Amino acid sequence: MPVLPGAEPYRHEGGEIGVLLCHGFTGSPQSLRPWAEHLAERGLTVSLPLLPGHGTRWEDMQLTGWQDWYGEVDRELRALRRSCAQVFVAGLSMGGALALRLAAKHGDAVSGVIVVNPANKVHGLSAYALPVARHLVRTTKGIASDIAKPGSVELGYDRVPLHAAHSLRNFFRVVDGELPQVTQPLLLLHSPQDHVVPPADSARILSRVSSTDVREVLLEQSYHVATLDHDADRIFEESHEFIGRLAPSVGKEGTAAGG
């Protein structure tokens, strides 16, 4: 099945500092592409993979689960580690949960974590119905394009496959149990007005990680897909500054470009 135009994975070979970006559930690299390009233009090596079952049609996602999505970013992290001196992980929504699990599992191999509106659980009564409902109903309405900025659109599925949603619910439980293993510096940016992931998820994550170097930033002008919203530039600048503080070679002429 061909990848939707704009949903292609992105890779840029830059300097010795690498960043792995993880997109969200039913979304695609399109939602993080401007962020990836911003970091690439500043000399960083950037990987933004397309998660299995995403970026084509929802029927393909019905055949995948969290082990597939996590497996993809785990492989990408290992590849970046082979070519970079330091690697940072980042993500939006479910991508934030993927990034947090990478940090929990890989320890010192991850230098820092950046998450935007990270998801921690499937909310609402529907979450409790998923184990049964997924055998009766194939999909529910989509969650893409929760964006305040007029004319900005997220490329995502208009339906959510319930088998995949059930797997997502299980994944969040796994990650929640592993959050105390996250010790790396953490930059968490979240929108007070988010119609997909409530601020309670960010609060839960902040309360459970073991990181001592933590910065929380409120994105007052944006909804869930803040990377395509009014606060996008702030996300890009804050993340580059965060990486630069922890990887001093970033921004120094020659080193960031690998020279």
N, C-alpha and C positions, 0 to 999 in steps of 0.2 A: 504494500500500500504506500503510495507516494506521500512524502511529507508535505504538509500545507505550506504554501509560500509564506515565508517569514518565520516559520517555526523551526528552521534548521539549527543544528548545534553550531556553536561559535568557538573558535580556538585562535589564540594569538600567541605567537612565540616572542616573548620579550626578554627581560633580564632574569636575574637569579631569584627574584621574589615572585611566587606564584599565587594566584587566587582561583579557587574553585567556586563557581556560582551554581546554586541549585534552584530550579524553578518550582512552581507550586502544583498542587493536585488539579488535574484536568487542564492545566495551562501548558506553556511551552517556553523555549528560550526567548521568544519575542518579548515577554514581559520584563526580561532582565537585559536585553541586548544593549540599550543605551548605557546602562551601568557598566556592562562588560567593555564596551567601546571606550568609555571614559577612563577606565583603569588601564586599558591597553595603550591608549594615547599617552599615558604617563609612564610608559616603559615597563609595565608589569606583564608577566606571562599570565594569560587568562584562559580558563577552560569553562565553558558553559554547555554542558551536555544536554541532549534531548533524552528524557526519561522514557523507558520502554512503555509502549501503549499510548504515549502522548503524541500530539502534533500530527495526527493522521485522522482518525475517526473514533468515536467513543466505543464502537464495537471492538476495536483492537485493545482498548484499555480493559475491557471486560475479562480479558484472558491473562491479565497481569496482576501482581500483588506487590506488597511493600518490599518483599525480598528482592524483586526485580529492580525496583526503583533505587533501593539502597545499594544493591550490588553495582549498579552503573556508576554512582558517585564514588563508591569505594574504589573501583578500578581507576577512575579518573584521578583520585587523590594519590593513589600509588604511582601513577604515571608522572604526575607533577613532582612528586618527591624524588623521582629519579633524575629530574632535570633542574630542580630548583633548590636553593639553599634553605629557603623558608617557604612555607605554604600556609595560606589563610583560607578558611572556609566561610561561605556566606550563603544566605538563602532567603527566599520570600515564602511565607505561609508554611505549607508542608515542607518546602525547601529549607526553611529554618530548622524544622525538626530533623531533617536529613543532616544538616550541617552540625547540629548539636550532637547527634549520634556519632558522626565522624570524629568529633572532638573527644567524646567520651571513650571511644574505642581506640583511637590512635595516639592519645596522650601527647607527648612532646613532639610528635611528627606534625602537629597542628599548632601554629604559633599564635593564632587568635581566631575569634568567631564573630561574625557580623550577621545579625538576623533582623529582618523587617517583617513586622506583623506575624511573628512565628506562631504556628498552631500547636496546641497541646492536647486537644481532645475534640471529638465530634459532639456537638452540642444539640440539645433539644430532645424531645420525646422520640424523634425518629431514630436517634442513636440506639435506643434500647430495642427498637423494632427490627434493626438491621439483620440480626442473625436469622430471623424468620422471613422478613420481607424480601430479602434478596432472592429467595426461592420462588416468590410469587410475582414480584415486579422486577423488571430488568433495570429500569432507570428512574431517576427523578430529575427535576429541572436543574439547569446548570447554575454555576456560581461565578462565572467569569464577568469581567468588566465592572467590578465595584470601584468606580473611579469618579472623583468629583470634577475633574478637569474636562470641560466640554470638548468633544471631538477626539478624545483619547480613548482608544479601544484596545482591550486585551484579546489576543487570539487564543481562545479556549473553547472547550466543548460546550454545546448548549444543553447537553444531557450528562448526568452523573451516573455511571454504571454502579448498581448497588453492590455487586460482588467486590468491586474495587473499593467502594466506600467502607465496606465491612473490614477489608484488609487494612485500610487506613486507620480505622478505629483501633484495631489490634496493634498497629505500629505505634500509635501515640501512647498506648499503655506501656509498650516496651521502652520507648524513649523516656517517658516520665520516670520510670524506675532507674534509668541510667543517668539522669541529670546530675546527681551528686558526684558523678565521675568527671564532670566538666569542670576543669580547673583553670583553663586558659583565660586570658583577657577577653572580655565580652563587650561588644557594642550592640545594644538592643534598641531599635527604632520602631515605634509603633504609633498607630493612629487612634486617637480617642473615639473618632467616628469610623467604625469599621463594621460593615454589615455582613461579613463572612466569619471573621475571627474576633471575638470580644476581647477587650483589654485584660480580662481576667486571665487569659492564657499567658500574656506577657508577665503578669504579676506572679503567676504560678511558677513560670520558668525562673524568674529572678529569685524567687524564694527557695528554689531547690538546687540550683547550681552551686558549686563550691568555689567558683571564681571570686577573687578578691579585687581584681582590677575590672570594674564594671562601669559602663557609661550608659545611661538611659536617655533617649531623645524622643520627645513628643513631636509627632507630625500633625500639626493642628489643621493643616489645609487639605489633607488627603484622606481618602477612604482606604480600602484594603490593598489595592494594587498601587501602593504609594510610589513604586519605581517608575510608573508611567503617569504620575499625578503631579499636583502643584509642588510637592516637596521633593521631587526627584533629584534636583540639583543638590539639595542639602544632603540627601542620602549619599550621593556620589562623593561630595566633598568631605563629609564626615568619615566615610569609610576610607578614603585615601589618606586622610590625616591620621586615622587610627592605625593603619598599616605602616605609615611613615614613622610613627612614634615607636613602633615595635620592631621595625626593620629599618634601621638608620640609613641603609644604602639607597632606599627609595628617594628619588628626587635629586640625588647627587649625580652630576653630569658624568656620563661614562658607565658608572656601575649599574644604574637601573636599566641601561640598554645592553648590559652584558659586555661592555667594552673595557 
